[in-house]
Amino acid sequence: MTIGKQRMLQVNNLSTEDLYETIPSPPDEIPLWATNEGKAWHRLSEFEILARAEEITGLSLELMFEALPSGVWGIHLVKGKRGRIYINSILPLIWRRFALFHEAYHLLNHKKGARFWTHTFESMESFENRADSFAWAALWPEWSEGDYSDWA
């Protein structure tokens, strides 16, 4: 799934300067449920994120950084007991981590996939907003302390 469809403005077609203008602003408030769930994911390495997600989901996961279609920050695919998360390689490091947490949330909580969720009473916007809220909560210490700010 893409992150916040309204915010995804043709990322791959932008210059680096323009890219920073499409980056989402932090939320005014992170929901308590997301704060509580995100704490266990603070400052984990990519390997640790995948290991924790594998433990919870029972999937064998792989992380790939690829040039993705315009506007796509990340996607995940699952087939059987294997899963793969693709993150757009054009994103700056902190936003790659945001996309990884976002996709991990979908793997952890939306196991039946987008097709199932589009046929429920929960809107796709809610589906994506919850993943964004979790990503913000998991990333918050890195964001608020300015980690990677010098990695332009």
N, C-alpha and C positions, 0 to 999 in steps of 0.2 A: 504494500500500500504506500501511497505517497504521503508525505507529511503535509498537513494543513493545506489542502488543495488550493485555497485562495491565496496562499503565500508563495506558492511555487511559480516563480516568474521566469520561465525559460532559462534556468540556471546555466545550462551548457552553452548558451549563446551569448553570455554576458562577459564583459571584461572583469578583471579582478576587482576594480573599483566599483563597478555596477553590482557585482555579486554582494558586496557588503550592504548595499541598500536593500537587498531582498531578504536579508537575514531577519528572522523574527525577533521582536523585542521580548524580553522576559515578561511573564505574566505579572499582573498586579499582586496576585495571590495564588499560591500553589495549594490545591485542595489537600485537606488533611489526609485523606486516604492515600494520595500520591506521595506526600511527604513521608508517611509511615512506610509505604512499600519501597520508596526510593532509597531510604537510608541503607538498606542492605547492599546496595549497588554502588555506593559512593567510592570514588577513586579506584575502582577495579580496573585492571588492565584488560585489553581486548580478550586475551586468553582467559582471564578469570570470568569475564562476562559470559563468554561462550560456555565455559565449564559449568558455571552456575545454571545457565539456561538449559544445558544438556541434562543436568541432574534433575531439574524440575520437570522438564518435558519428556525425558526419556529418548530424545532425538540425538542423533549424531550430527553436529552442526559444523558448518564451514563458513568462513567469512572471506568475502572477495571484495576488492576495491576495483571498480571498473568505470569506464566512461558510460554513463547511463543516458537514456533519452532525456531530452530537454525537460526540465521541471521535476525530474524524479530524484529525490534525495536517497531513497533506499527502497528495496523490495525484499521480500522473503518468499522462498518457495519450499514446499515440503512434499516429499514423495516417500510414502512408506515411513520408515524410521530415520530417514535422512532429511536434513534441512540445509538450506544455504541462504545466507544473508548477503545481498549485494548492496554496497554503499557507493555512492557517486564519488569517484576519485578527485573530481574538481573541487570538492568542498574543503574548506580549511579544517584542520584537525579537530577543533572543538565541535564543529558542526557534523563532522563524520561520526564523532562519539554520540552526539545528539541523535543522529539517524540510527545508529546502532541500538541505542536504548529504546528508541521508538519501535523499531522492528522487533527487538527482543520482547517488548511488551505484547505485541500482537502474537508472537509465538507462545507466550506464557498464558495469555488470556483469551485469545480468539482462535482457539484450536480448530474450529469448524470452518474457518476461512471467511473471506469477504462475501462470497456468494450466499452463505447461510445468513450472515448478519444483515444483508440487504433485504432479506425476507422476514425480518423480525420487526418489532416495534421500535427498536433502537435505530436512530438515524446513523448514516455513514459519517456525518459530521461528529456525532458523539463518539463513534467508534475511533475516529482519528484524534479528536480532542483528548480522549482519555490516554491514548498513546503519547501524545504531546505532553500532557500533564506529568505522566510518569517520567518521560525523558528529561523534562525540566527538573523534576525532583531528584533524579539520579545524578544529574550533571551539576546541580546547584553549587556545591562547594568549588568545583573547578571554574564555573562561570563567575561566581561572586568574588573569588580571589584572583581572577585574571589569569589563570593558567592558560598557557598557549597564546597569550596576547602578543607576544613578540615573535610568533611563528608565521608571520604573513607570507 
